[in-house]
């Protein structure tokens, strides 16, 4: 019985780590689509400054063009996307949000480019 409980707890820990990785990867994919939209907009408007970008300018360049992705943190808090940053970053309460170990690992960020 103890062996079954030990195996169940180990598999639960592994699943929660995988779930956190999956959320970070999905967030990274959404952030990368925003980054591509930023670059496409700036390619069409080369005299624009990235610091002036807003949702109204970026949304038409997103795949589907519907709206900015809505992302929540690992704790369930809604995150904002800083469109004035190149590449964009997630913000939680005005501060950058990236619970992964590195800022260029492709989890909660656009990764290396």
Secondary structure, DSSP 8 states (H G I E B T S, - for coil): -HHHHHHHHHHHHHHHHHHHHHHHHHHHHHHHHHHHHHHHHHHH-TTS-GGG--HHHHGGGSTTSS----EE-TTS-EEEEETTSSS-EEEETTEE---SS-TTSSSSS----
